[in-house]
Amino acid sequence: MRQPRRRAYSLCLPVWYRAAGETEWHTGLTRSVSTTGAVIRADDEGAPSEQLIVAIGLPSVTGCLVGSGRVVRMIGSAGESAPATFAVQMTRYRLDRRDAALSIDPRATRD
């Protein structure tokens, strides 16, 4: 049986991410988004933690996609002193209001 092809859409959307347990959000922009994850260009240098909580802003004013997942690939040279670009695979996600999603207590987010 043939596997369905995953489609990725080139979308430049604001994104916030942090490791489980972190209190501060890191920011960036998506380069592409699919049903199973996203490619993110971070605003900061350095590789993110393997396990992440991600909030992707949607074109609507108040909505975002919130998910937990893991970094599956770093894009570019690991020795670069440029902002990180990485692929994250989402294991779970939901739609939420942006203000509610970004105020999530990290101690309450256990996967």
C-alpha positions in Angstrom: 0.0 0.0 0.0 1.3 3.4 -0.9 2.0 5.9 2.0 0.3 9.3 1.7 2.7 12.1 0.9 3.1 14.7 3.6 2.6 18.2 2.4 4.6 21.1 3.8 3.5 24.6 3.2 5.9 27.5 3.0 4.5 29.8 5.7 6.3 32.5 7.5 4.5 32.7 10.9 5.6 33.9 14.3 6.6 31.1 16.6 7.5 30.8 20.3 9.2 27.8 21.7 10.8 26.6 25.0 12.0 23.5 26.6 9.7 21.8 29.1 10.4 23.4 32.4 11.8 26.7 31.0 10.0 29.9 31.9 11.1 32.1 29.1 9.9 31.7 25.5 12.4 31.9 22.6 11.1 33.4 19.3 11.5 32.8 15.6 9.6 32.4 12.4 8.4 29.2 10.6 9.9 28.5 7.2 7.4 25.7 6.5 4.5 24.0 8.3 3.0 20.5 7.8 0.6 18.3 9.6 3.4 16.6 11.5 5.6 19.6 12.4 7.5 22.7 11.3 10.8 24.1 10.2 11.7 27.0 12.5 14.3 29.7 12.1 15.1 30.9 15.6 16.0 34.5 16.4 18.7 33.2 18.8 22.0 31.3 18.2 22.5 27.8 19.4 20.6 24.6 19.3 17.3 24.3 21.1 16.6 21.5 23.6 15.5 18.2 22.1 12.0 18.3 23.7 10.0 21.5 23.1 6.7 23.2 23.6 5.9 25.2 20.5 3.2 27.9 19.8 2.8 29.0 16.2 0.8 32.2 15.6 -2.0 31.9 13.1 -3.1 34.6 10.7 -6.0 35.4 13.0 -5.3 37.9 15.7 -5.9 35.7 18.7 -5.3 32.1 17.6 -2.3 29.8 17.7 -1.3 26.2 17.3 0.2 24.8 20.5 2.1 21.5 20.5 4.7 19.5 22.1 7.3 17.7 20.1 11.0 17.1 19.6 13.8 18.5 17.4 14.4 15.9 14.7 16.9 17.8 12.5 19.2 20.8 12.7 19.6 22.6 9.4 22.9 24.2 8.5 26.3 23.8 10.1 26.4 23.2 13.8 29.4 25.5 14.2 27.7 28.5 12.7 27.3 31.6 14.9 24.0 32.4 13.2 20.5 31.8 14.4 19.5 28.2 14.5 17.2 26.6 12.0 15.6 23.3 13.0 12.8 20.9 12.2 10.5 20.0 15.0 8.1 17.0 14.9 4.9 17.6 16.8 3.5 14.7 18.7 0.5 16.5 20.0 -1.1 19.9 19.3 -4.2 21.9 19.8 -5.7 25.3 18.8 -5.7 27.9 21.6 -5.9 31.6 22.2 -2.4 33.1 21.9 -2.5 34.9 25.3 -3.6 31.7 27.1 -0.9 29.6 25.3 1.9 31.9 26.1 1.0 32.1 29.8 1.1 28.3 30.3 2.9 27.4 33.6 5.8 25.2 32.5 5.4 23.1 35.7 1.9 22.2 34.5 3.1 21.0 31.0 4.1 17.4 31.4 4.0 15.1 28.4 
